[in-house]
């Protein structure tokens, strides 16, 4: 990290303002080659961007001396007019002056490598950038503030405490040390395994909070599933026809349900496969695959026709995975042929009941994703897997406490798994994968 990196830090396209960032040990020297004007530490100063003697742009320059910066290095941010051409010219001049183009996520990677944040916090930066709702932003911010890191570090310290007793019995068996009792240490290790599993188990709620839920809209053909999706998202996203079986494939659309991000999935109608052709059967197979992956199912029934055995089978299939199910009794603008106490009556045509349905969906998803006040949530699959593997290693250590050397090996494996989360033991390929998902300027 002896070079200076540079990148445009604002999104592509025109805007009122745009930012070019530079980070590295020779930032002041490189900036002096294409900027005219003083760089005052942590003070905004007007600078003229120059190509030789030719002025190119006026920019507001803020110089941050390291190591108390985002990256832990000298950092310069140039705020200019948000013209893609001008920003590209400033970046070109910075590179010609001795900087190089930053790789995706390289600013945050340097922050991690320079000890400004741990790996879990670095991952949270990307989550916060991608946040689309209040819930997802809160989950990302909590992780950025170190909530998960503190929980992991607490687990690590407790494991180290048990490990110290186990290894002391190996290294100094004759010294006057606290007595090593395998049963006591086994209980402590088992309790730590349970704690790691409890933390891992928050992943479903964390995923729903950060990424949003998948809501599968299912039902018989021609019950109005596509019309219902259109009504929920407020525009004609799905093709609607009075002809049954119009939807042959799944269709996804993102929606904000009052602060809860969701992906609504319109699916092909489900009916007796013996009466369907090969294309329709494939559509039903995909509908069932979406249903099995859904966090919430909305079963659409047509209240203007009699309730059927096929309706009952769809309801049972939707509930089989343990996910919450909402029954939407559609076509409330038509004469009623049946009624269900557990259903919400809606009309995708007139909009009647749509707000109530969206509110019910939000409540069901909030119940599934909501965490008790103060609970730490695991958002990343990588973190969940590391916690589960740490728990397995701790279980094995607990079983082997009578053989102290083996218990020590498994306890150290648990420490390594937890260290992967915060970056203490993360291999280089993991770092490359994580930071490759960042945008260039972050």
N, C-alpha and C positions, 0 to 999 in steps of 0.2 A: 504494500500500500504506500509506496514511495512516489506514486505519480498523482496527478490531478485529474479528476474525472469531471465531466460536464454533461448536462442534459437539460432539455426543456422540461419543466416540472408541472406545466399546466396542460390540460387536455388539448387534443388536436382541434383545429378549427379557429374561426375568428372569435375574438372577445375583446372586452374593454382593456383588459390587462393580460399580460403573460409573464412568466417567470423563467429565467435561466439560472441554474444552480451550478456552482463549482465547489469541489471539495478536495482537499489534499494539502500537503505540506508547503507547496510553493504558490499558493493562491495569490498572495499580494504581488509577487513578481510577474506571474502570468497576466494578472489583471492590468498591470501597468503597461503592458505591451499593446492593449487595445482599448483602454479606458483613459479618458482625460478627466481628472478630478480627484480630490483626496478621498481615501478610504478611512473613515473614522470608525473605530471599534464600536459596534452595536449602536451606531447612529446612522440614520438614513441621510444620504448625501446625493445630490444630483451629479451624474457623471455623463460625459459624452462618449458614446461608442464610436470608435474610429477605425477606418480601414486605411492605415497609413496616415496621411494628412486629411483624408476625406471623412467628414462626419457622416455617420450612418443613422444614429438614433440617440435620443436622450433617454436615460434610464435612471431609476432610483436604485442606488447601490447600498446594500447593507452588508458590512463585513463583520463576521463573527470569528474572533480568534479561538482556536482550540485550546484545551480539550473540552471546554464546557459548551459544546455545540451538539446538534443532532447526531452528526457522524463521529464526534470525538476528534475531528480535525479542523483546520482552518476552513471556513465555509463562506462563500459569497453568493448572495442572491441579488439578481438584477431584475427589477420589475420594469417592463417596457410596455408599449402599446401591443395589444394582443393580435397583431398581424402575423400569420404563419410565416410570411416571407421575412419580416424583420427578426422574428425569434430565431429562424433558421440562420439568418446572417450573423446574429450575435453568437450563436453556437459555433458557426463556422470560424469566426474570428477567434473565439476562445481556443478552438482546436489548433488553428494555425499558430497561436501564441504559445503552444506547448501542452495544452490539456489533451485528453482523449475522450472519446464518446463513452459514456457510462453504459454498463450492461444492465439488463432488467434487475431492479431491486438492489443495485450496488450501493446506493447511498445507505439504505437500511442494513445491508450486509456489513458495511463498514461500521455502522453504529453498533451492531452486534459484536463484531470482532474487536472493537475498541472498548467493549464493556459498558456501553451506554444503555444497553437493554439486553435481556436474555432472549433465547430463541423463541419462546412462547410469546413474548411481548412483540418481537419482530413480526411473527406471523399475524398478530393482531392488527398490525398496521394495514396489511392487505385487506383483512376483514373489515376494518373501519372504512377504508376507501370504497369497498363494494357494498356497504350497508345501504339499504333502501327504505328501512322503516325504523321507528323509534326502538322497537324490540331488538332488531339486529344491531343497531348502533350501540345500544346499552351493553349487549353481550360482548361486542368487540372492545368497547372502552374498558370494561371490567378486566378483560384479559390484558389489555395494554397497560393498565394501571398495576398489573402484577398480582391479581387475585389468585389466578391459577398457579402462578409461580410460587407464591407463598405457601399454598396448600401442598404443592409437591415438595418444597424444601422442608416443610414440617415433617412430612413422611420420611424424607431422607435422613433427617437428624435423628428421628426415633429409631430407624433401622441401624444407623451408625452407633447409637447407644447400646443396642442389643449386640451388635457385631463386636463392639469393644470388649464386652464381657466374654463372648465366645472365644475370641482370638487371644485374650489374656490368659484363658485357661490352657491354650495351646503353647503360648510363648513362655509363660512363667508358671508352670504347674506347681512349683514348690514355694512360690512367694506368698506373702501374706496379703492376698487379694480377696475381694468379695467372693463368696462361694459361688461356683458355677453350678446351677441346678437346671438340668435339661428341661424338666417339666415347666419351670417358670419361663424360660426363654421360648419354649415352644408356644406357650400361651400368648406371649407378647408378639411373636412373629405371626401367629394366626390372626390376632387382632389387627395387626398392620395390613395383612392380606385383605381382610374384610374392609378396612378403611380405603384401600386402593380400589377395590371393586365398587364400593359405594360411589367413589368419585367417578369411576369409569361409567357407572350406570346413569350419570347425569347427561351422558352424551346425547341421548334422544332429545331431551328438552333443550340442550344447548344447540343441537343442529336445527331444531325447529325455530329457535329464537334467531339464530344467525343466518340461516339459509332460507327459511320459510318452509311451509308445509306443502305436501302434495295432496290435492283434493280430487278424488276420482268421482265423476258424475256418471252414474250407471242406471240402467233400467231397461225395460222392454223397448223394442223399436217403436218410434212415433209417440213417445210419451212427452217429448219436448225438451230433451236433454240439451241439444244445440241451442235452442231458443233460450233456455235457462242460462247457459254460459254467456250468451250475448247480453242478456239482461243484467247479469252480475258484473260484467266488465264494462257495460255501458256503451257498447258498439257492436256492429255486426261482424264478429270475428269468425263465426262458424256459418257454413251454408245451411239454410233452413228450407225445407220443402215439406208439403203435406204428404208426399210419398214416403212410405215406411222404408227404413233401411238406407236413408241417404248417407249417413255417416258410416264409412267402411274402415276408417283408420282413426287413430287417436289424434287429438288436436289439443295443444297446450297453450295457455295464456296466463301471464302473470297478473296478479291482482293484489291490491292493498286493502285488506279487510280491517280498516280502522287501526292501523299501526301494526297489524300482523301480516307479514308477507306470505302469499300463498301462490301456488301454481295450480290453476284449475285445469283439469283434464277431461275433455269431452270424449266419450267412447262410443263404439258401435253398440247398437241394441243387442241385448241378450235374449235368445229364445232357443227352442229345441233345435239342436244342430242337425238333426235328421231332415229338417225341412229347409235347410240352408244350402246354398252352393258353396264352392271352395273359397271364393273371395270373402263371402260373408262369414264363413267359419274362421278364416284367418283374422278378420276384424274382431270376432268374438274372443279369439285366443288372445289378441293384443289387449282387448278390454279387460280380460281377467288378469293379465299380467300387470296392468296398471293398477287394478284394484288391490292386488296382493302387495304392491309397493306403496299404497296410499297411507297417509296419516289420518285421513278422514274420508268417509264415503258419504256422498249425497245420493240416495236412491230416489229416483224420480218415478212417481206413479201417476197414471192418468185417472183423475177422479171421475171423468165422464164415461168410463167403461168399468165393467165389473172387475173386482179384485180377483186375480187368478192364481192358480198353483204356481205359475212361472214367476209371478210377483213375489210369492212366498219364498221360492227357491233363491231368488236374487237377494232378498232381505237376509236370508240365512247365510248366504255366501259372503255378503258384505260384512256381517257381524262376526264371521268365523275367525278372522285374524285378531280379534280383540281390539280393533280400532273403533273409535266412536262412529256412529251412524246417524245421519239425519234423514228423515223421510220427508220429501217435498211432494205434496199432493198438488200436481199441476193442473192447469186449465180450470181455475176457479171461476172463469167467465162463462163456462159451459154448465149445463144441468148436471147435478151431482148424482152419481150412481153408487158411490160408496164413500165411507168416511173412516178415518183412523184417529184415535185420540192422541197418538204420539206424533202425528204429522203436522207440518206447517202448510197451510193452504196458500198457494201462490198462483199467479198468472204471469207466465213469461211474456205473454202478448200485451197485457195492459200494464204490467209492472206491479200489480197488487201483491203485497207480501214479500217482495224482493228484498227490501230493506230489513225486514224481520228475519229473513233467511240468512242474509249476510251477517247480521248481528249474532244469530245462533251459531253460525260457522265460527265466528270470531271467538265466542265464548268457549266452544268445544276445543278449539285449538289452543286458546290461552290456558285452559285447564290442563291440556297435555304438555304444554311447553313451559308453563309458569313454574318458577322455582320459589321455594320458601324464602322469605326475606333474608338476605345475607348468604344464601347458598352459592357455592362456587360451581359454575357450569363448565363442562368440557365440550368444546365446540368442534375440535378437529378429530377426524378418524385416527390420525397418527397418534394423538395423545391418548385416545381411548385404548388403542391396541397396546401402547407402551404400558399403560396402567394395568391392563389385563395380564400382560406378560410378567410384570412386576409382581402381581398378586400370585401368579402360578409359581414363580420362583420363591416367594415367601412361604407359600404352602409347603413346597418341597424342603425348604430350610427348616420349617417347623417339624416336619416328619423326621428330619435327620439330626436333631439336636443331640441325640446320644452319640453321634459321630460328628464331633465338633468341626473337623476339617471340612466335611461335606456341607454342613450347615453354613459354614463361612463362605464357601464357594457360591452357594445358591443365594445367600443374602447379598453378596457382592454383585451377583447378576441382577438382582432386584434394584440395587443402587444404580447400576449401569442403565437399566431400562428407564428409570425415573430421570436419570441424567440426560437421556435423549430428548425429553420434553423441553427442558430449559437450555439445552445445548452443551451441557458439560461433556457428553460423550457422543454427540451426533457425528456420524461419519460425513466425509466431504460430499458424497453423492446425495445425501439427504439435504445438505445445505444448498447444493446446486438446484435440486428439485424445488425446494421451498422458494428460493429467491427468483427462480425463473418465472414464477407466476406473478411477480410484481410488474408494475409499469416501469418504463425506462427511468423517469425522473424521480422515482421513490426508492 
